């Protein structure tokens, strides 16, 4: 089976914890397409002086936002 290309915007960090149409749709999508072997993630929050690519299996989380509830 060929895995589909899907764009998911993360929105606010609290969105993943909310009970909304979007979180329900993401859960349903996971059931339909299954678990991917790999994920390509593009972020405007990764600050480098030039375009860069990482092949790390697990990146450290950088908290570059504030003003959200605990």
mmJSON file of the N, C-alpha and C atoms, coordinates in Angstrom:
{"data_MODEL":{"atom_site":{
"group_PDB":["ATOM","ATOM","ATOM","ATOM","ATOM","ATOM","ATOM","ATOM","ATOM","ATOM","ATOM","ATOM","ATOM","ATOM","ATOM","ATOM","ATOM","ATOM","ATOM","ATOM","ATOM","ATOM","ATOM","ATOM","ATOM","ATOM","ATOM","ATOM","ATOM","ATOM","ATOM","ATOM","ATOM","ATOM","ATOM","ATOM","ATOM","ATOM","ATOM","ATOM","ATOM","ATOM","ATOM","ATOM","ATOM","ATOM","ATOM","ATOM","ATOM","ATOM","ATOM","ATOM","ATOM","ATOM","ATOM","ATOM","ATOM","ATOM","ATOM","ATOM","ATOM","ATOM","ATOM","ATOM","ATOM","ATOM","ATOM","ATOM","ATOM","ATOM","ATOM","ATOM","ATOM","ATOM","ATOM","ATOM","ATOM","ATOM","ATOM","ATOM","ATOM","ATOM","ATOM","ATOM","ATOM","ATOM","ATOM","ATOM","ATOM","ATOM","ATOM","ATOM","ATOM","ATOM","ATOM","ATOM","ATOM","ATOM","ATOM","ATOM","ATOM","ATOM","ATOM","ATOM","ATOM","ATOM","ATOM","ATOM","ATOM","ATOM","ATOM","ATOM","ATOM","ATOM","ATOM","ATOM","ATOM","ATOM","ATOM","ATOM","ATOM","ATOM","ATOM","ATOM","ATOM","ATOM","ATOM","ATOM","ATOM","ATOM","ATOM","ATOM","ATOM","ATOM","ATOM","ATOM","ATOM","ATOM","ATOM","ATOM","ATOM","ATOM","ATOM","ATOM","ATOM","ATOM","ATOM","ATOM","ATOM","ATOM","ATOM","ATOM","ATOM","ATOM","ATOM","ATOM","ATOM","ATOM","ATOM","ATOM","ATOM","ATOM","ATOM","ATOM","ATOM","ATOM","ATOM","ATOM","ATOM","ATOM","ATOM","ATOM","ATOM","ATOM","ATOM","ATOM","ATOM","ATOM","ATOM","ATOM","ATOM","ATOM","ATOM","ATOM","ATOM","ATOM","ATOM","ATOM","ATOM","ATOM","ATOM","ATOM","ATOM","ATOM","ATOM","ATOM","ATOM","ATOM","ATOM","ATOM","ATOM","ATOM","ATOM","ATOM","ATOM","ATOM","ATOM","ATOM","ATOM","ATOM"],
"id":[1,2,3,4,5,6,7,8,9,10,11,12,13,14,15,16,17,18,19,20,21,22,23,24,25,26,27,28,29,30,31,32,33,34,35,36,37,38,39,40,41,42,43,44,45,46,47,48,49,50,51,52,53,54,55,56,57,58,59,60,61,62,63,64,65,66,67,68,69,70,71,72,73,74,75,76,77,78,79,80,81,82,83,84,85,86,87,88,89,90,91,92,93,94,95,96,97,98,99,100,101,102,103,104,105,106,107,108,109,110,111,112,113,114,115,116,117,118,119,120,121,122,123,124,125,126,127,128,129,130,131,132,133,134,135,136,137,138,139,140,141,142,143,144,145,146,147,148,149,150,151,152,153,154,155,156,157,158,159,160,161,162,163,164,165,166,167,168,169,170,171,172,173,174,175,176,177,178,179,180,181,182,183,184,185,186,187,188,189,190,191,192,193,194,195,196,197,198,199,200,201,202,203,204,205,206,207,208,209,210],
"type_symbol":["N","C","C","N","C","C","N","C","C","N","C","C","N","C","C","N","C","C","N","C","C","N","C","C","N","C","C","N","C","C","N","C","C","N","C","C","N","C","C","N","C","C","N","C","C","N","C","C","N","C","C","N","C","C","N","C","C","N","C","C","N","C","C","N","C","C","N","C","C","N","C","C","N","C","C","N","C","C","N","C","C","N","C","C","N","C","C","N","C","C","N","C","C","N","C","C","N","C","C","N","C","C","N","C","C","N","C","C","N","C","C","N","C","C","N","C","C","N","C","C","N","C","C","N","C","C","N","C","C","N","C","C","N","C","C","N","C","C","N","C","C","N","C","C","N","C","C","N","C","C","N","C","C","N","C","C","N","C","C","N","C","C","N","C","C","N","C","C","N","C","C","N","C","C","N","C","C","N","C","C","N","C","C","N","C","C","N","C","C","N","C","C","N","C","C","N","C","C","N","C","C","N","C","C","N","C","C","N","C","C"],
"label_atom_id":["N","CA","C","N","CA","C","N","CA","C","N","CA","C","N","CA","C","N","CA","C","N","CA","C","N","CA","C","N","CA","C","N","CA","C","N","CA","C","N","CA","C","N","CA","C","N","CA","C","N","CA","C","N","CA","C","N","CA","C","N","CA","C","N","CA","C","N","CA","C","N","CA","C","N","CA","C","N","CA","C","N","CA","C","N","CA","C","N","CA","C","N","CA","C","N","CA","C","N","CA","C","N","CA","C","N","CA","C","N","CA","C","N","CA","C","N","CA","C","N","CA","C","N","CA","C","N","CA","C","N","CA","C","N","CA","C","N","CA","C","N","CA","C","N","CA","C","N","CA","C","N","CA","C","N","CA","C","N","CA","C","N","CA","C","N","CA","C","N","CA","C","N","CA","C","N","CA","C","N","CA","C","N","CA","C","N","CA","C","N","CA","C","N","CA","C","N","CA","C","N","CA","C","N","CA","C","N","CA","C","N","CA","C","N","CA","C","N","CA","C","N","CA","C","N","CA","C","N","CA","C","N","CA","C","N","CA","C","N","CA","C","N","CA","C"],
"label_alt_id":[null,null,null,null,null,null,null,null,null,null,null,null,null,null,null,null,null,null,null,null,null,null,null,null,null,null,null,null,null,null,null,null,null,null,null,null,null,null,null,null,null,null,null,null,null,null,null,null,null,null,null,null,null,null,null,null,null,null,null,null,null,null,null,null,null,null,null,null,null,null,null,null,null,null,null,null,null,null,null,null,null,null,null,null,null,null,null,null,null,null,null,null,null,null,null,null,null,null,null,null,null,null,null,null,null,null,null,null,null,null,null,null,null,null,null,null,null,null,null,null,null,null,null,null,null,null,null,null,null,null,null,null,null,null,null,null,null,null,null,null,null,null,null,null,null,null,null,null,null,null,null,null,null,null,null,null,null,null,null,null,null,null,null,null,null,null,null,null,null,null,null,null,null,null,null,null,null,null,null,null,null,null,null,null,null,null,null,null,null,null,null,null,null,null,null,null,null,null,null,null,null,null,null,null,null,null,null,null,null,null],
"label_comp_id":["UNK","UNK","UNK","UNK","UNK","UNK","UNK","UNK","UNK","UNK","UNK","UNK","UNK","UNK","UNK","UNK","UNK","UNK","UNK","UNK","UNK","UNK","UNK","UNK","UNK","UNK","UNK","UNK","UNK","UNK","UNK","UNK","UNK","UNK","UNK","UNK","UNK","UNK","UNK","UNK","UNK","UNK","UNK","UNK","UNK","UNK","UNK","UNK","UNK","UNK","UNK","UNK","UNK","UNK","UNK","UNK","UNK","UNK","UNK","UNK","UNK","UNK","UNK","UNK","UNK","UNK","UNK","UNK","UNK","UNK","UNK","UNK","UNK","UNK","UNK","UNK","UNK","UNK","UNK","UNK","UNK","UNK","UNK","UNK","UNK","UNK","UNK","UNK","UNK","UNK","UNK","UNK","UNK","UNK","UNK","UNK","UNK","UNK","UNK","UNK","UNK","UNK","UNK","UNK","UNK","UNK","UNK","UNK","UNK","UNK","UNK","UNK","UNK","UNK","UNK","UNK","UNK","UNK","UNK","UNK","UNK","UNK","UNK","UNK","UNK","UNK","UNK","UNK","UNK","UNK","UNK","UNK","UNK","UNK","UNK","UNK","UNK","UNK","UNK","UNK","UNK","UNK","UNK","UNK","UNK","UNK","UNK","UNK","UNK","UNK","UNK","UNK","UNK","UNK","UNK","UNK","UNK","UNK","UNK","UNK","UNK","UNK","UNK","UNK","UNK","UNK","UNK","UNK","UNK","UNK","UNK","UNK","UNK","UNK","UNK","UNK","UNK","UNK","UNK","UNK","UNK","UNK","UNK","UNK","UNK","UNK","UNK","UNK","UNK","UNK","UNK","UNK","UNK","UNK","UNK","UNK","UNK","UNK","UNK","UNK","UNK","UNK","UNK","UNK","UNK","UNK","UNK","UNK","UNK","UNK"],
"label_asym_id":["A","A","A","A","A","A","A","A","A","A","A","A","A","A","A","A","A","A","A","A","A","A","A","A","A","A","A","A","A","A","A","A","A","A","A","A","A","A","A","A","A","A","A","A","A","A","A","A","A","A","A","A","A","A","A","A","A","A","A","A","A","A","A","A","A","A","A","A","A","A","A","A","A","A","A","A","A","A","A","A","A","A","A","A","A","A","A","A","A","A","A","A","A","A","A","A","A","A","A","A","A","A","A","A","A","A","A","A","A","A","A","A","A","A","A","A","A","A","A","A","A","A","A","A","A","A","A","A","A","A","A","A","A","A","A","A","A","A","A","A","A","A","A","A","A","A","A","A","A","A","A","A","A","A","A","A","A","A","A","A","A","A","A","A","A","A","A","A","A","A","A","A","A","A","A","A","A","A","A","A","A","A","A","A","A","A","A","A","A","A","A","A","A","A","A","A","A","A","A","A","A","A","A","A","A","A","A","A","A","A"],
"label_entity_id":["1","1","1","1","1","1","1","1","1","1","1","1","1","1","1","1","1","1","1","1","1","1","1","1","1","1","1","1","1","1","1","1","1","1","1","1","1","1","1","1","1","1","1","1","1","1","1","1","1","1","1","1","1","1","1","1","1","1","1","1","1","1","1","1","1","1","1","1","1","1","1","1","1","1","1","1","1","1","1","1","1","1","1","1","1","1","1","1","1","1","1","1","1","1","1","1","1","1","1","1","1","1","1","1","1","1","1","1","1","1","1","1","1","1","1","1","1","1","1","1","1","1","1","1","1","1","1","1","1","1","1","1","1","1","1","1","1","1","1","1","1","1","1","1","1","1","1","1","1","1","1","1","1","1","1","1","1","1","1","1","1","1","1","1","1","1","1","1","1","1","1","1","1","1","1","1","1","1","1","1","1","1","1","1","1","1","1","1","1","1","1","1","1","1","1","1","1","1","1","1","1","1","1","1","1","1","1","1","1","1"],
"label_seq_id":[1,1,1,2,2,2,3,3,3,4,4,4,5,5,5,6,6,6,7,7,7,8,8,8,9,9,9,10,10,10,11,11,11,12,12,12,13,13,13,14,14,14,15,15,15,16,16,16,17,17,17,18,18,18,19,19,19,20,20,20,21,21,21,22,22,22,23,23,23,24,24,24,25,25,25,26,26,26,27,27,27,28,28,28,29,29,29,30,30,30,31,31,31,32,32,32,33,33,33,34,34,34,35,35,35,36,36,36,37,37,37,38,38,38,39,39,39,40,40,40,41,41,41,42,42,42,43,43,43,44,44,44,45,45,45,46,46,46,47,47,47,48,48,48,49,49,49,50,50,50,51,51,51,52,52,52,53,53,53,54,54,54,55,55,55,56,56,56,57,57,57,58,58,58,59,59,59,60,60,60,61,61,61,62,62,62,63,63,63,64,64,64,65,65,65,66,66,66,67,67,67,68,68,68,69,69,69,70,70,70],
"pdbx_PDB_ins_code":[null,null,null,null,null,null,null,null,null,null,null,null,null,null,null,null,null,null,null,null,null,null,null,null,null,null,null,null,null,null,null,null,null,null,null,null,null,null,null,null,null,null,null,null,null,null,null,null,null,null,null,null,null,null,null,null,null,null,null,null,null,null,null,null,null,null,null,null,null,null,null,null,null,null,null,null,null,null,null,null,null,null,null,null,null,null,null,null,null,null,null,null,null,null,null,null,null,null,null,null,null,null,null,null,null,null,null,null,null,null,null,null,null,null,null,null,null,null,null,null,null,null,null,null,null,null,null,null,null,null,null,null,null,null,null,null,null,null,null,null,null,null,null,null,null,null,null,null,null,null,null,null,null,null,null,null,null,null,null,null,null,null,null,null,null,null,null,null,null,null,null,null,null,null,null,null,null,null,null,null,null,null,null,null,null,null,null,null,null,null,null,null,null,null,null,null,null,null,null,null,null,null,null,null,null,null,null,null,null,null],
"Cartn_x":[0.832,0.0,0.879,0.545,1.264,0.649,1.487,1.01,0.71,-0.395,-0.733,0.143,0.288,0.945,-0.141,0.085,-0.925,-0.27,-0.929,-0.459,-1.333,-0.713,-1.418,-0.717,-1.43,-0.88,-1.057,-0.029,-0.147,-1.012,-1.127,-1.904,-1.268,-2.066,-1.572,-1.184,-0.194,0.206,-0.945,-1.907,-3.036,-4.038,-3.949,-4.919,-4.931,-3.783,-3.714,-4.419,-4.606,-5.248,-6.734,-7.197,-8.585,-9.516,-10.788,-11.816,-12.573,-12.048,-12.609,-12.833,-13.447,-13.613,-12.262,-11.242,-9.923,-9.286,-9.349,-8.731,-9.478,-10.787,-11.553,-11.205,-11.066,-10.718,-9.33,-8.368,-7.023,-7.073,-7.876,-8.003,-8.6,-9.617,-10.239,-9.259,-8.482,-7.495,-6.46,-6.047,-5.064,-5.594,-6.88,-7.477,-7.505,-7.832,-7.977,-6.634,-5.616,-4.349,-3.32,-3.504,-2.548,-1.306,-0.316,0.92,1.954,2.491,3.51,4.86,5.693,7.054,7.962,7.631,8.437,7.537,7.99,7.261,8.249,7.863,8.66,7.999,8.753,8.222,8.981,8.25,8.844,8.401,9.332,9.0,9.66,8.885,9.427,10.112,9.981,10.568,11.994,12.473,13.831,14.73,15.463,16.23,17.666,17.996,19.355,19.724,20.99,21.394,21.181,20.901,20.687,19.76,19.106,18.241,19.022,18.401,19.081,18.128,18.708,17.939,18.535,17.679,18.129,17.542,18.308,17.791,17.733,17.672,17.616,16.323,16.415,15.222,14.327,14.898,14.109,14.813,14.14,14.72,14.317,15.146,14.826,13.754,12.792,11.75,12.291,12.058,12.454,11.181,11.012,9.809,10.043,9.591,9.81,8.503,7.611,6.319,5.968,5.035,4.608,3.19,2.632,1.303,0.179,0.511,-0.505,-0.701,-1.864,-2.047,-1.072,-0.86,0.071,-0.282],
"Cartn_y":[-1.178,0.0,1.244,2.212,3.481,4.386,4.948,5.809,7.195,7.818,9.139,10.24,11.327,12.519,13.355,13.758,14.489,15.702,16.843,18.041,18.261,18.339,18.655,19.831,20.912,22.057,21.811,22.093,21.828,22.855,24.065,25.085,25.4,25.803,26.097,24.792,24.811,23.584,22.932,23.719,23.176,22.443,22.606,21.99,20.471,19.864,18.4,17.882,18.726,18.308,18.627,19.391,19.845,18.752,18.911,18.004,18.753,18.677,19.462,18.596,19.178,18.508,18.028,18.857,18.535,17.34,17.303,16.178,14.876,14.95,13.748,13.29,14.244,13.907,13.268,13.781,13.198,11.762,11.53,10.18,9.224,9.673,8.845,8.572,9.582,9.428,8.365,8.347,7.366,5.944,5.75,4.425,4.013,4.954,4.657,4.359,5.163,5.002,4.158,3.931,3.111,3.888,3.145,3.751,3.871,5.073,5.237,4.671,4.342,3.898,5.079,6.244,7.449,8.67,9.773,11.038,12.114,12.916,14.075,15.284,16.043,17.196,18.436,19.465,20.733,21.767,22.558,23.524,24.872,25.911,27.262,27.627,26.779,27.047,26.526,25.835,25.305,26.379,27.059,28.242,27.865,27.926,27.689,28.796,29.084,30.149,29.775,28.503,28.03,26.812,26.44,25.253,24.031,23.232,22.074,20.888,19.705,18.468,17.649,17.039,16.152,14.772,13.757,12.394,11.758,12.594,12.098,11.314,10.249,9.456,10.183,11.006,11.725,13.051,14.153,15.474,15.993,16.827,17.475,18.532,18.635,19.645,20.997,21.998,23.368,24.162,24.678,25.424,26.898,27.32,28.705,29.493,29.154,29.827,30.028,30.932,31.19,31.737,31.92,32.488,31.476,30.169,29.137,28.612,28.023,27.489,26.352,26.063,24.988,23.67],
"Cartn_z":[0.0,0.0,0.0,-0.819,-0.821,0.234,1.048,2.121,1.566,1.948,1.418,2.014,1.278,1.815,2.474,3.702,4.464,5.102,5.008,5.696,6.917,8.081,9.317,9.975,10.141,10.852,12.34,13.114,14.545,15.261,14.742,15.445,16.777,17.725,19.073,19.761,20.647,21.344,22.101,22.529,23.293,22.406,21.093,20.194,20.316,20.491,20.592,21.842,22.831,24.077,24.096,23.124,23.097,22.585,22.858,22.367,21.272,20.041,18.942,17.71,16.701,15.413,14.897,15.014,14.464,15.161,16.49,17.201,16.909,16.752,16.398,14.983,14.057,12.671,12.607,13.386,13.402,13.929,14.96,15.514,14.485,13.784,12.748,11.596,11.228,10.169,10.543,11.785,12.25,12.11,12.354,12.216,10.743,9.87,8.442,7.778,8.061,7.33,8.064,9.355,10.096,10.504,10.978,11.488,10.369,10.158,9.107,9.56,8.59,8.899,9.174,8.619,8.812,8.667,9.219,9.138,8.701,7.727,7.333,7.959,8.724,9.424,8.98,8.605,8.206,9.223,9.722,10.759,10.498,10.658,10.59,11.91,12.908,14.22,14.35,13.362,13.395,12.815,13.642,13.253,12.915,11.616,11.157,10.177,10.015,9.094,7.621,7.351,5.981,6.055,4.962,5.003,5.482,6.339,6.911,6.989,7.012,7.118,8.254,9.046,10.115,9.875,10.195,10.1,11.488,12.509,13.883,14.1,14.857,15.149,16.146,16.993,17.983,18.282,17.988,18.238,19.605,20.185,21.453,21.198,22.09,21.952,22.39,21.571,21.892,22.142,23.333,23.679,23.368,22.177,21.746,21.744,22.655,22.731,24.191,24.434,25.815,25.795,26.989,27.108,27.1,27.177,27.169,28.599,28.898,30.24,30.535,31.8,32.202,31.577],
"occupancy":[1.0,1.0,1.0,1.0,1.0,1.0,1.0,1.0,1.0,1.0,1.0,1.0,1.0,1.0,1.0,1.0,1.0,1.0,1.0,1.0,1.0,1.0,1.0,1.0,1.0,1.0,1.0,1.0,1.0,1.0,1.0,1.0,1.0,1.0,1.0,1.0,1.0,1.0,1.0,1.0,1.0,1.0,1.0,1.0,1.0,1.0,1.0,1.0,1.0,1.0,1.0,1.0,1.0,1.0,1.0,1.0,1.0,1.0,1.0,1.0,1.0,1.0,1.0,1.0,1.0,1.0,1.0,1.0,1.0,1.0,1.0,1.0,1.0,1.0,1.0,1.0,1.0,1.0,1.0,1.0,1.0,1.0,1.0,1.0,1.0,1.0,1.0,1.0,1.0,1.0,1.0,1.0,1.0,1.0,1.0,1.0,1.0,1.0,1.0,1.0,1.0,1.0,1.0,1.0,1.0,1.0,1.0,1.0,1.0,1.0,1.0,1.0,1.0,1.0,1.0,1.0,1.0,1.0,1.0,1.0,1.0,1.0,1.0,1.0,1.0,1.0,1.0,1.0,1.0,1.0,1.0,1.0,1.0,1.0,1.0,1.0,1.0,1.0,1.0,1.0,1.0,1.0,1.0,1.0,1.0,1.0,1.0,1.0,1.0,1.0,1.0,1.0,1.0,1.0,1.0,1.0,1.0,1.0,1.0,1.0,1.0,1.0,1.0,1.0,1.0,1.0,1.0,1.0,1.0,1.0,1.0,1.0,1.0,1.0,1.0,1.0,1.0,1.0,1.0,1.0,1.0,1.0,1.0,1.0,1.0,1.0,1.0,1.0,1.0,1.0,1.0,1.0,1.0,1.0,1.0,1.0,1.0,1.0,1.0,1.0,1.0,1.0,1.0,1.0,1.0,1.0,1.0,1.0,1.0,1.0],
"B_iso_or_equiv":[0.0,0.0,0.0,0.0,0.0,0.0,0.0,0.0,0.0,0.0,0.0,0.0,0.0,0.0,0.0,0.0,0.0,0.0,0.0,0.0,0.0,0.0,0.0,0.0,0.0,0.0,0.0,0.0,0.0,0.0,0.0,0.0,0.0,0.0,0.0,0.0,0.0,0.0,0.0,0.0,0.0,0.0,0.0,0.0,0.0,0.0,0.0,0.0,0.0,0.0,0.0,0.0,0.0,0.0,0.0,0.0,0.0,0.0,0.0,0.0,0.0,0.0,0.0,0.0,0.0,0.0,0.0,0.0,0.0,0.0,0.0,0.0,0.0,0.0,0.0,0.0,0.0,0.0,0.0,0.0,0.0,0.0,0.0,0.0,0.0,0.0,0.0,0.0,0.0,0.0,0.0,0.0,0.0,0.0,0.0,0.0,0.0,0.0,0.0,0.0,0.0,0.0,0.0,0.0,0.0,0.0,0.0,0.0,0.0,0.0,0.0,0.0,0.0,0.0,0.0,0.0,0.0,0.0,0.0,0.0,0.0,0.0,0.0,0.0,0.0,0.0,0.0,0.0,0.0,0.0,0.0,0.0,0.0,0.0,0.0,0.0,0.0,0.0,0.0,0.0,0.0,0.0,0.0,0.0,0.0,0.0,0.0,0.0,0.0,0.0,0.0,0.0,0.0,0.0,0.0,0.0,0.0,0.0,0.0,0.0,0.0,0.0,0.0,0.0,0.0,0.0,0.0,0.0,0.0,0.0,0.0,0.0,0.0,0.0,0.0,0.0,0.0,0.0,0.0,0.0,0.0,0.0,0.0,0.0,0.0,0.0,0.0,0.0,0.0,0.0,0.0,0.0,0.0,0.0,0.0,0.0,0.0,0.0,0.0,0.0,0.0,0.0,0.0,0.0,0.0,0.0,0.0,0.0,0.0,0.0],
"pdbx_formal_charge":[null,null,null,null,null,null,null,null,null,null,null,null,null,null,null,null,null,null,null,null,null,null,null,null,null,null,null,null,null,null,null,null,null,null,null,null,null,null,null,null,null,null,null,null,null,null,null,null,null,null,null,null,null,null,null,null,null,null,null,null,null,null,null,null,null,null,null,null,null,null,null,null,null,null,null,null,null,null,null,null,null,null,null,null,null,null,null,null,null,null,null,null,null,null,null,null,null,null,null,null,null,null,null,null,null,null,null,null,null,null,null,null,null,null,null,null,null,null,null,null,null,null,null,null,null,null,null,null,null,null,null,null,null,null,null,null,null,null,null,null,null,null,null,null,null,null,null,null,null,null,null,null,null,null,null,null,null,null,null,null,null,null,null,null,null,null,null,null,null,null,null,null,null,null,null,null,null,null,null,null,null,null,null,null,null,null,null,null,null,null,null,null,null,null,null,null,null,null,null,null,null,null,null,null,null,null,null,null,null,null],
"auth_seq_id":[1,1,1,2,2,2,3,3,3,4,4,4,5,5,5,6,6,6,7,7,7,8,8,8,9,9,9,10,10,10,11,11,11,12,12,12,13,13,13,14,14,14,15,15,15,16,16,16,17,17,17,18,18,18,19,19,19,20,20,20,21,21,21,22,22,22,23,23,23,24,24,24,25,25,25,26,26,26,27,27,27,28,28,28,29,29,29,30,30,30,31,31,31,32,32,32,33,33,33,34,34,34,35,35,35,36,36,36,37,37,37,38,38,38,39,39,39,40,40,40,41,41,41,42,42,42,43,43,43,44,44,44,45,45,45,46,46,46,47,47,47,48,48,48,49,49,49,50,50,50,51,51,51,52,52,52,53,53,53,54,54,54,55,55,55,56,56,56,57,57,57,58,58,58,59,59,59,60,60,60,61,61,61,62,62,62,63,63,63,64,64,64,65,65,65,66,66,66,67,67,67,68,68,68,69,69,69,70,70,70],
"auth_comp_id":["UNK","UNK","UNK","UNK","UNK","UNK","UNK","UNK","UNK","UNK","UNK","UNK","UNK","UNK","UNK","UNK","UNK","UNK","UNK","UNK","UNK","UNK","UNK","UNK","UNK","UNK","UNK","UNK","UNK","UNK","UNK","UNK","UNK","UNK","UNK","UNK","UNK","UNK","UNK","UNK","UNK","UNK","UNK","UNK","UNK","UNK","UNK","UNK","UNK","UNK","UNK","UNK","UNK","UNK","UNK","UNK","UNK","UNK","UNK","UNK","UNK","UNK","UNK","UNK","UNK","UNK","UNK","UNK","UNK","UNK","UNK","UNK","UNK","UNK","UNK","UNK","UNK","UNK","UNK","UNK","UNK","UNK","UNK","UNK","UNK","UNK","UNK","UNK","UNK","UNK","UNK","UNK","UNK","UNK","UNK","UNK","UNK","UNK","UNK","UNK","UNK","UNK","UNK","UNK","UNK","UNK","UNK","UNK","UNK","UNK","UNK","UNK","UNK","UNK","UNK","UNK","UNK","UNK","UNK","UNK","UNK","UNK","UNK","UNK","UNK","UNK","UNK","UNK","UNK","UNK","UNK","UNK","UNK","UNK","UNK","UNK","UNK","UNK","UNK","UNK","UNK","UNK","UNK","UNK","UNK","UNK","UNK","UNK","UNK","UNK","UNK","UNK","UNK","UNK","UNK","UNK","UNK","UNK","UNK","UNK","UNK","UNK","UNK","UNK","UNK","UNK","UNK","UNK","UNK","UNK","UNK","UNK","UNK","UNK","UNK","UNK","UNK","UNK","UNK","UNK","UNK","UNK","UNK","UNK","UNK","UNK","UNK","UNK","UNK","UNK","UNK","UNK","UNK","UNK","UNK","UNK","UNK","UNK","UNK","UNK","UNK","UNK","UNK","UNK","UNK","UNK","UNK","UNK","UNK","UNK"],
"auth_asym_id":["A","A","A","A","A","A","A","A","A","A","A","A","A","A","A","A","A","A","A","A","A","A","A","A","A","A","A","A","A","A","A","A","A","A","A","A","A","A","A","A","A","A","A","A","A","A","A","A","A","A","A","A","A","A","A","A","A","A","A","A","A","A","A","A","A","A","A","A","A","A","A","A","A","A","A","A","A","A","A","A","A","A","A","A","A","A","A","A","A","A","A","A","A","A","A","A","A","A","A","A","A","A","A","A","A","A","A","A","A","A","A","A","A","A","A","A","A","A","A","A","A","A","A","A","A","A","A","A","A","A","A","A","A","A","A","A","A","A","A","A","A","A","A","A","A","A","A","A","A","A","A","A","A","A","A","A","A","A","A","A","A","A","A","A","A","A","A","A","A","A","A","A","A","A","A","A","A","A","A","A","A","A","A","A","A","A","A","A","A","A","A","A","A","A","A","A","A","A","A","A","A","A","A","A","A","A","A","A","A","A"],
"auth_atom_id":["N","CA","C","N","CA","C","N","CA","C","N","CA","C","N","CA","C","N","CA","C","N","CA","C","N","CA","C","N","CA","C","N","CA","C","N","CA","C","N","CA","C","N","CA","C","N","CA","C","N","CA","C","N","CA","C","N","CA","C","N","CA","C","N","CA","C","N","CA","C","N","CA","C","N","CA","C","N","CA","C","N","CA","C","N","CA","C","N","CA","C","N","CA","C","N","CA","C","N","CA","C","N","CA","C","N","CA","C","N","CA","C","N","CA","C","N","CA","C","N","CA","C","N","CA","C","N","CA","C","N","CA","C","N","CA","C","N","CA","C","N","CA","C","N","CA","C","N","CA","C","N","CA","C","N","CA","C","N","CA","C","N","CA","C","N","CA","C","N","CA","C","N","CA","C","N","CA","C","N","CA","C","N","CA","C","N","CA","C","N","CA","C","N","CA","C","N","CA","C","N","CA","C","N","CA","C","N","CA","C","N","CA","C","N","CA","C","N","CA","C","N","CA","C","N","CA","C","N","CA","C","N","CA","C","N","CA","C","N","CA","C","N","CA","C"],
"pdbx_PDB_model_num":[1,1,1,1,1,1,1,1,1,1,1,1,1,1,1,1,1,1,1,1,1,1,1,1,1,1,1,1,1,1,1,1,1,1,1,1,1,1,1,1,1,1,1,1,1,1,1,1,1,1,1,1,1,1,1,1,1,1,1,1,1,1,1,1,1,1,1,1,1,1,1,1,1,1,1,1,1,1,1,1,1,1,1,1,1,1,1,1,1,1,1,1,1,1,1,1,1,1,1,1,1,1,1,1,1,1,1,1,1,1,1,1,1,1,1,1,1,1,1,1,1,1,1,1,1,1,1,1,1,1,1,1,1,1,1,1,1,1,1,1,1,1,1,1,1,1,1,1,1,1,1,1,1,1,1,1,1,1,1,1,1,1,1,1,1,1,1,1,1,1,1,1,1,1,1,1,1,1,1,1,1,1,1,1,1,1,1,1,1,1,1,1,1,1,1,1,1,1,1,1,1,1,1,1,1,1,1,1,1,1]
}}}
